[in-house]
Amino acid sequence: MKAITTAFLFLACSVLSFAQPRGVMGRKQLFDDDWKFKLGDDSLARLSDFKDTDWRRLDLPHDWSIEGKINPKNPTGGAGGYFPAGIAWYRKTFRVPREWNGKSVTVYFEGVYMNSEVFINGKSLGVRPYGYSSFSYDLSPYLNLNKENVIAVRVDNSGQMNSRWYSGSGIYRHVWMRVFNPVHVADWGVAVSTPEVSAKQASVQVKAVIKNETAFAQKLVISTQLLSAHDKDAGNNAIRLELPANSEKEITQTITVSKPSLWSPENPDLYRAQIQLLKGNDIIDETKTAFGIRTIRFTAEHGFQLNGKTVKINGGCVHHDNGCLGAAAFDRAEERKVELLKAAGFNAVRTSHNPPSEAFLDVCDRLGLLVIDEAFDGWRGGKNRYDYSVYFDHWWKRDLETMVLRDRNHPSIFMWSIGNEVSERKTPEAVVTAKMLAGTVKNIDTTRPVTSAIVTWGNEWNSFDPLMAVHDVCGYNYQLQSAPADHKRIPSRIIVQTESYPRDAFVNWKLVQNNSYIIGDFVWSAIDYLGESGIGRSYYSGDVPGENWENDFFPWHAAYCGDIDLIGWRKPISHYRSLLYNDKEELYMAVREPNPEPLEIKETRWSVWPTWESWTWPGFEGKKIEVEVYSKYPKVRLYLNNKLLGEKPTTEEQEYKAIFSVPYTPGLLKAVAVENDREAGSAMLQTSGNAAKIRLMADRKEIRANGQDLSYVKIEVTDKDGVIQPNATDHLRFKLEGTGTIAGVDNADIKDFDAYTGSSRKAWHGQAMIVIRSTHNAGDIKLTVTAPGLSPATLDIKTLGI
């Protein structure tokens, strides 16, 4: 396999958080507000004069499945988390201002799950089956100027099952109205590369497709200016162009950036590019987007190199849902997801198994998280009756091109993935299909390698060599132990583990560190997610045994294999993984849940032993409990109530881990790091008294009054001294007053099937969470949380005008 080297300047797809209309003519305007919604099917809803006065009013993004009741009779089954699906309609009435006369007007949907059909004033504009593709329609021929117009969208998610995880239902990502002059830069028509990058300068090549949708030739000037993060001019260029009537042309400009700031996860420096089309002295079109400059290179000898430096990937796989918000892709929810991943020590994410929202990629650019952008879970071979295999032959090219064109300029994306564990992977036809898909990607973007995730549960691993040869980087699911032998057989192969078991963190880390041709590991999974119910669970003897695909495990309705749970708490395995890959985390302590005799705890394939940040174990007094200490120091000591219990080594030989068996006595448990026979840092766990109080902590106490912004409020049940009571299960009730609404509630207990959109929730391990959504009114929000027998708590949040 040839080494893959790229130097690329990336132009992000400019959906910045809570984006406002931009460009001289309001080129892209958010179209999320004031839709009407009705669950059920009525073909007459497409018509302009249809009476929808009794329909529900709402703002997008919206997922109707998360609002429904979790029920084992729902057709989505365990794969879909037992949530409802079905068919629904959305309608929006709007007036077209006279200023739009003569403009090109399109409506742009970032994602609708699934089988959408869009109508304007009763006219069908088209269908899009794939729920993760972005798409747009030209409205110009059908609009009534200065009159009311109606967009209607039919969403059909009734064909079940169609997904192996929770998909959600509805218009769950943003909708935009795009208004162009007839002469404009084409959507997704900009590609920017850098033939040369050094510390002194970057040579930037800007390609842009210019469209002339008029009946006359147009003489234009295309002016491109690059701006640094501080709005300083980083370079510019202007060229003249004569464009024939009803035509388009790709133009190329080369701009030199002196002393460029290179993008990386540690320093995600972004520039902005401004492209203006000028006719005479008038600016007739303008785009402003964020971009980054960096180089990537892949070789078996040096692995993955970013800006000339070898980087080992500590990655995690992530599905698209946002926990209690369902699939709704609020910008703040996507931003928080990336913040959680970064805080957990990940430097990369795999968008399993579909393209993510634009907002997610924008945040990965801005905060610095590498991305494998993945197109499909499957090809022609079906995994469920109504999955993408039904549409593959007709839609694969359009959907794949959409992903690459939309996302190709994000600096965070360093690989494309064309599939995951495809059903036909053992057949010669799979090689043909993979060549076809990879070729389509490279027709658009040659700057990144193509991969896909391959797995086998048998002994025929070598039989995949022809399929792997089609890929630039070979994705191994759960097979990294095969890499050393594979390297001897095929020394040029570049390998990444695209999925791994959480419990194999150390052995995978060691393989990654010791072998240059292995560029990294992506654990399954980084965050718990709805659906694929029961994967990663542990259970007690006597419960229904087996893996998630073998039995029905209701009320389990989500996956518990994530390093991070559904409310954002980092499980002990997260701290251990981060400690292996990063220098910032050096000492951590947690306690293994003891067997509740006579029962025993049983593990499953994706589980780790249930381990908690708790030294509160009533009923186990005098019985031995195992304490785990993770440490990058040579030794650790363990104290209980200031009495030394022992000292153990924690070097690589011990996998940076020490386990102490301690007879349980309430009090203060303290782990202390030891270096050069001197005590260094410490970690402590304090036994909690009875539940007495409620503590509220908001991630943001000021949010914007745009109907989109969110505040995540963590709720802890504590004793009278403020120590969290980890066994508390109190029923918490939420009262919200002022300019906000409850967007979702959760406690991370994936067996609790109470509504995620309710006004109450039980605590689980002493914790819960409420997500507050702003309205369009500035003002104050007051949250009050109560529970019988506990002192209530209140929290104030401000919503600020925009």
N, C-alpha and C positions, 0 to 999 in steps of 0.2 A: 504494500500500500504506500502511496506517495505521501510525503509530509504535506500537511495542509497549513498554509501560511496566509494570513490576511492582514491587511491594514485598512481600517474602515472608519470613516467618520459617520456617526449615526444621527439620524434625524427622527426624533421621537414623534409618535402619532398624536401629539398635542391635545390630548384630553387631560388637561391639568385639573387638580382637585377643584371641584365646584366651578368649572369653567364658565365664563360669561361670554356673550356674543363678541366675536372678535373680527378684525378686518374692517376695511373702510365701509363695507356695505353690510356689516353684521353677517359675515360669510358663513358662520356656523353658530346657530342659536339653539340653546337647550330647549327641548320640546316636551319636557317631562310633566309639566303642570296640568292639572284640571282635566284628567281623562275620566271617562265613565266605564264601569266594568259590570259584567253580568256573567255569572257561571251558568252554563247551559248553552244550547245551540239553537239559533234562530236565523235562518238564511236571509230574512228580511232586514236584519240588523246592518247589512251592507248599505242600505239605501239612505239617502240624505234625509228624507222626511220621516224616517223611522222614529217612533216615540220612545225615548230613553229616559223620560223624566223620573222614573222610579229606579233607575240604575244607581249603583253606588259610585260616588265621586272619590277619586284618589289621585295621588301623584305617583309617577313612576320613580324608580324601578319597583316592580311588584311581582311577588310570587304567591299565587293563591294556594299552592299545596301546603306551605308552612302554616297557613291560617286554618287548615282543616284538622280534623281529629285523627290521631294515630289509631289505626284499627287493623287487627289481623285480617279482616275481610277485604281491605282495600287491595285493588289488583296490582299495585306496585310491588307488593310482597316484601320480603325481607331485604331484597336488593335495593328497593326504593325507600326503605324505612317505614313501610306500611302507611305512607301518606296518601291522601287522595290525589287524583289526577283529573282526567276528563277533558271537556271542551268548554271554552269560554270566549267571550267577545270583549273587545275594547273599542271605545269610540271617543273621538275628540273633535269638537266643533271649533273652528277658528276663522277669522276674517283675514283676507289677503289685502294688505295695504296697497295703495296706488303706486307706491315706490317700487313694488315688485314687478310692475309692468315692464315687459321686455327682458326680464331676468330669467336665468335658468334656476328653477326651484326643485330641489330634491328632498325627500325625507329619508333619513338614515337611521336604521335600527342596528344597535350594537349586538343585540342578541335576543331571540325570542324562542322559548322552548315550548313546543316544537311545531313543525308542520304549519307554519304561519301562512296566511293569505291576507294581503293588504288591499283595501279598496279606497278609492278617492271618489266621493260623490257618486257612489254606486258602481264605479268602474273597477274591475279587478286589475291590479297592477302586476300580480305574480305571486308565486308560492316559493317558500324556502323550507325544505324539510329539516335540515340540520340545525339543531337548536343552539349551536355554538358559533355559527357563522354570522359575521356582520354583512349587511346588505343595504342597498338603497334603491329607490325608485324615482324616476323623473315625474314630477307632478305638473310641470308647466302646461302641457296641452289640455289639462282637465280642470284647471282652477277657475273659479269665478271671481273676477277682480272686484275688490271692495265689497264683497258679499260673503255670506257664511259658506264655509266648506266643511265637509265632514270626512275625516279619515276613520275607517273602521278596520279592525284587525281581528281575524278569526284565528284562534290558537287551538290546535288539536293535539292534546297529549293523552288521548284515550286509548291508543294502541299500546297495551301493556302485556308483557314487560318490554321496555325498550332501552333500559340502562342497567348497568351492574352496580350503580350507586345512586344516591339521591340526586335527581336532576332539577327538581322544582318545576313549576309550570307558569307560563305567562311571559309578559314583556319585562324580563328581569334585569335588563341592562338599559342604559340610556337610549333615548330617542332624540335626534337632532333635526332641525330644519336647516338646510343649506341653501343659501341664496347667492348665486354668482352672477357677475356680468357675463354676457355671452362669450366674451374672451377672458379666459381664466386659466390658472394652473390646475391641471387635472387632479382629481382626488387620487391619493396614493400614487401620484405621478412623479414624486421626487425620490431620487436615489443619490446618495452621497458617499463617495469612497475617497480614500487617501492612498495614492500610490506610494508615498514615502512619509514616514513618521520618524522623527528623532527628537531629542531634547531641544534642539535648536529651532526646528520648524516642522510643520506638517503641510504637505501639498494636498489641497482639498479639491476634489473634482465633484462638482454639483451637476447632476442631470435632472432636468425637469421637463415634463410633457406639457406643452402649451396648447390649449384648444381654442379654435375660432369657430363658434357656432353661428356666425352671421353669414349673410349672402354676399359679403364684400371682403376683399382682401384687406388686411390690417397691418399697419406699420407700427411696431412696438419697440420699446426699450425694456429689457429684462434686467433689473438691478437686484443684486444679491449682496446683503451685508451680514457679516458674522459678528456677533456681540458676545463678549465674555459674560460671566456671571455677574459682574459689576457694571454691566452695560457699557463697557469700553469697546471701541471699534477693534475687532480682531482681524479685519480684512474685508475687502469688497471687490465687486466686479460688475460691469455693465456691458451688455451687448445689444446690438440692434437686430431686429428680426422682422421680415415681411412674411406674413402668414396668409396663404390663399384662403378663399372662402370655404367654409364648411370643411375644415381640415385640422389636423393636429401635427405637431412636430416636437421632437425631443431636442432640447438644446443642452449644450455642455459649457460650463464655466469652471475655470480653475482659479483657486484662491489660495494664497499662502498665509498660514497662521504662524506667527513667530512665537517661540517658546510656549508651545501648547501645554495646557494642563491636561494630563491624561486621565481618562476615566478608569476607575477600579472600584471594587467593593470598599476599600479603605478610604478612598478619596473619589467619590462619585461626582467629579467636577463636570458641570454641564455648561454649554454655550447656548446661544439662541441664534437661529438663522431667520433672516427676514428677506422674503422674496417679494418684490414689487413689479407689477406690470404697469408701464407708463405709456400713455398715448398723449403726446404733446406734454402739457404740464399736469395732466390728470392721472392720478393713481386709479386704475380701473380694477385692480385686484391686488390683494396682499395676503401673505401667509406669514405667521410667526410660530416657530416651533423650537423645542429644546433639542439639543444634540450633544453628543460626547465624542471624544477622539480616543481611540485605543487600538492596539494591535493584538491579534490572537494567532497562535500557532500550535499545531498538534503534531507531535512525532512520537514514535515508540522510544526514542533515545532520551527525550527530555519531557515527555508527557504534554500537559497543557501549559502553555506559556502565555501570560497576559502582560503586555508591554515588556516582553523580553524576560520576564521572571516566571519560573515554574510555580504554579499554584495547584495545591491539592484540594480537590473538591470535597467539602463536607456538605452534602446536599440532602434535601428532603422532598418527598413527593407530596403534592397538595391537590385536593379536589377543589371545585369552584365554589362550594357553598360557604356561607358565613354563619354557620351554627344556627342560633335561634332566629336569625334573619332569613334563613333559607337561602335560596339562590340569589336574592336581591343584591345587586352589585353596587351598593352605595360607595361613593368614593372614599369616605372615611373608613368604612368597613374593610375595603381593600388596602387602604393605607395601614390600618392597625394590623392586618394580617402580616404584612411585610415587616412591620415593627416587631411583632412577636417572633418572626423567623430570625431576624437579625439579633434580637436580644438572646435567643437560644443558641447563638453561635454558628448558625448556618451561613454559608457564603453562596449557596446556590439553591434553586428550586426547580422542580420539574412539574409542569402544568398538566397533571394527570387527569384525564387522557384527552384533552381538548384545548383549543386556544382559550386563553383567559380574557378577562375584560381589558379594555384599553387603560382604564384607571390603574389596574394592577401593574401593568407593564410600566406605566409612567412612574409609579412609586418605586418600582425596582430600579429604574434609571436614577431616580433622585436620591434614594437612600443607599443604593449600591448592593444589589443582589443579582447574581448571575442567574440566567433562565435557560432551561431547555423548553422551547415552545413546541408543544405536541399537537398533532393534527387529529388523530383518530385513535379509538380503542380497537377498532377492527376494520377489516377490508371486506372481501366478499363472503367470507365464512362467518356465519352468525353465531353470536353467543346468547342472544335472546331473540325471540320470534320477531320483534318489531324494531330491532336495533339498526345501526347504520348500514349493515349489510344489504338491507332492502333498497337503499338509495345509492350504494357505492358506485355502480357502473355509470349511472347518469350524472352524479353530482360530484364525484371525487375531485375532478380537475378544477371545477369552479370553487369548491370549498378549500382546496389546498392552495390555489393561487390567491384566494382571498386572504388566507392567513399570512402568506409570505409577503404579499403586497402591502397589507395593512401594517405588519409588524417588522418589516425588514430593517428599519432604521433605528431600532431601539438598541442602545449600547449594552443593555443588560443581557440581551439574547446572544448566546454564544454557540448554540447548536439548535438545529431543527430535528424534530422527531416525527417520523412518518407513520408510526404505529406502535401498538403495544400487544404483545403476546397474541398475534393474529392467529386465528384458528387454523388457517391453511399453511402455517409456517413450515411443515414437514414436506410440502409438495413442491415440485419444480415450478408450478404456477406462481408460488410466492416470490421466487427470485425474479420472474418476469414482472410481477406487479411492483416489487420494490424498485427495480430499475426504472420503471415508468414513473413512479412517484418521485424518486430522487432526481430524475432528469427534469421533471417539472419544477421542482424547487430550484435547481441550478440554472434553469432558463431565466429565472428572475434574480437569484442571488447566489453568487459563487463565493461569497466571503466567509461562509460558515460551513462546517461539516454537517452531514446528514447522519442521523442515527435512528434506531428504533429499538424497542425492548424485546428481547428474545428469551424464552424460558423453555425448559423441558423438565418433566418430572420422572423421566426414564434415564436410560444409559446411552441414548443415541446422540449425545451432544455434538460429536464430530460431524454428524450429518448436516449440521447447520452451517458448515464452512462456506458452501456456495452462496447462501443467503447473506451471511456476514460479510462476504467479499464485496457485496453491492454497497455496503455502508462505509462511510469514512471513519466513523467511530462505532465500535461494536457494543451495543447495550446488552448487558447480562442481567437478567432478573434472577436473583438468589443463586447464582452460579459462580461467584468470584473465586471459589476454591479451585475451579477448573483453569483459572487464568495462567498459572505457572506452566502447566503442561501445554496449554494452547500456545503460549509464547515460544516454547521450544519447537513446536510444530510449525507455527507461522510467526516468525520474529517481528514482522512489520505491523502486526495487528495492534491497534490502539483500543483500549478497553475502558469502559466505565460501567460500574454496577448501577443499573437504572432502578432496581428495587432490592432491598435487603431486609432481613428480619431484624427487629429492634434489638433482640438479645445478642446479636452477633457483632455488636459495635466494636469491640476490641479486636477480634480476629480480622474484621474487614479493615479497620484502621491500620493494622500492621501490614496487611497486604498492599494497601494504598501507599504507605510510607516507604516500603522496601522495594517497590517495583515501579520503575519509571514509566512503563507502558500502561500502567493502571492509573488513570487520571483522577479517580475519586469514586465515591459511594453516595447513592441516594437512598435513604432509609424509607421503608413503607411503614408508617407515614410520618410526616412532620407534625401534622395537626389532626386530631380526631375529626371525623366527618359524619354526616348523616348518611344513612343507608349502609349497604353491605353489612347488614346487622349482625353483630356479634363477633366480627373478626377482631382478634386481639383480646378477647375476653379471657378472664380466669373465672373459675366457678368452684362450687363446693361439691364434694362427692355426694351423689344422690340426685344432683341436677341433671338435666338433659346433656349428654356428652357430645363431643364432636366439634368439627369446624363449621364455619358459617354456611357453607354450601351443602352440608350433610343433613341438617335438621332445621326445623323452624324454632327460633329462639325468642319469639315474642314473650315479654315486652322489650327485649333488646331491639333497638331500632336505629342504631348507629354503630360506628366502628370505634374501638378503644385501643387502637394500635399506635396512636400518635404520641410523639414526644411531648406535645402540648395538648391539653384537654379543651373542651368546647367553650370554657369561659376564660381561657388564656393562661391557666396555671401550668407551669413547667413541671412535668413529672420528674422523679429522680433520674430516669434514664436520659432525659434531656441534659441535665447537669453533667452526667458522666460522659456523654458524647461530646459535649462542648469542651470539657476538660481535656479530652484526648486531642482534639484538633486545635484548641486555642490556648493562648497563654493567659488570658484574662481571668479564667476560672481555675482555681488551684485547690480548693478544699470545699467539701460538701458532705453532709451527713443526713441519712434517712434510716427508717426502721422498716424491716420486712414484717408484713402482717403475719401474726402467728396463726397456726392452724387452730380453728375453733373445735377442739376435741369434743366428740369423737369424729367429727368431720375433718376432711382434708381439703386443702386448696389444690385444684387441678389447673394446669396450664394448657394453652392451645398454641398453635404454631407461631402466631404473630404476637403472643403475649410476652410480657416479662412478669416476674413475681410481683404482686401488688405491694408496693413500697410507699411509705408516707412520711411526710415531715411531722412526725407525731411521737411524743413520749407520754401519751395518755392512753393507757390500756387497762381500764378497770376490769377486774375478774381474772387477770393474769398475774397477780401479785405472787412473787416467788418463783414464777415459771420463767424459763429462759426464752429470751427474745433476741433475734439476730439484728445487730446494728451494722449498717454498711457505711463505711467512710471512703470517699473517693478523694485522692490526693495526688498532686504533682510533687509533693515533698518526699524526701527519702523515707520518713517514718511518721507515724501518727500515734498519739496517746489518747486514751479515752478515760474520762472522769465521770463519776456519778456522785452528785452532791459533794463535790470537791475531793472525792476519794479516787486515787488512781486505780483503774481496773486493769490496765495493761498497755503495752506498746507493741506495735507491729510495723514491719516494713511495707512501703507502698511504692516500690519501684516498678519498672516495666515488667520485671519478672513476675510480680504479683498483679499485673494488669492494672496498676495504679489504684488498687482497691484493697481494703482490709475489712474483714468481717469479725465482729466481736459477738460472742454469745453471752448475754447479760441477764441475770435474774431480775425480773421487773420490780423496781421500787420507784414510787413517784418521786419527783424532784427535778433537778437540773442535770441534763445529760450534756457533756461538753467534749467535743473532739478538738484536739490541738495538734497542729502541724509541728514537726520537729526537723530542724536542719542544723547540722554541725552541733548536735546535742543541745541545741537551744530551742525553746518553744517560740513558734512564730504565730501565724494566724489561727483563728478558732472558729468553730461552728457550734451552735447551741440549740437544744430543744428543751422546752419547759413544760412540765405537766400542767394541764389546765384544770381549773375548778369547774363548778357547774355553770351552765350557760346563764348569763345574766344581762348582757347588753348586745346591741347591734352597732356595728361600725360600718360607715359608708365612705367609699373612696372613689371619686370620679377621675377618670383619666383626663378630662377637660372640663373646666367649670365655666368656660365661655365658648359658645358655639354660634354659628351664623344662622340668622333667621331666613334661610332659603328653602325650607321644607325638605332639605337633604342631609343636613349635618347631624352628627350623632355624638352623644356622650355615653361612654361605657362606665357604669357604676358598679364597682365590686362591693359585695355585701359579706361581712364576716360576723359570725356569732361568737362572742367572746365571754370569758368569765369576768368577774367584777374588777380584775386587775388589767384587763385588756389583752389577756392571752387567748388566742383563738381556741375554741372548743371543737376539736376535730371530729367529734362524734355527734355533733348537734344535727338534728333533723327537723328543727322547728319550722312550722308553716308560716312563711313570711307573706305579708300582704302589703301591696304597694298602692299609694295614693299620690297622684300627680296633679298639681295645680299650676295654672299659668300657660305659657306659650310653648308647650311641648306635648308630645304624645308618647305612649309606650310602644316602641318598635319591636321589642322582644324581651323574653325573660328566660333564664336558664340556670342550671346548677351543675352541669357536666355529668349528671347521672343518666346514662343512656338506657336505663331501664325505667326511668320516670317518664310516663307518657302523658303527663299533664300538658296543657296547651302552651306552646312557645310564644303565643301572642296574648296571654292572659294578664291578670293583675295580681297574681300570687304565684308562689313557688316554694317548695320545701327546700330547706338548706340540705346540702349533701357534703359530708366531711366539713361541716361548719361554714360552707360558702354558698353563694349564689351570685347572680348578676342580673341587672336590668339595663336595657339599652334605651336611651331616651332620644327621640327624634324631634328636631326643631319644626316649628310651623313657619309660615311666612310673616309672622308678626314678631317684632322685637319686644323684649320684656324680660320677665323673670319666671323661672320654673322652680317650684318647691316640691321636692320628693320627700314623702314620709313613709317609713317602713316600720311595720308593727308586727308583733307576734305575741301570743298569750304567754304571760309570765316573764317577758323580757322588756327592758326599758326601750321605748321607741327611739328612732333616730331620724333626723331630718337633714336635708342637703339642699343648698341653693345653687342654681345654675342660671347664668345669664345668656339670653339670646340677643345677638348684636345685629343691627341693621346692616345691609349690604349695599 
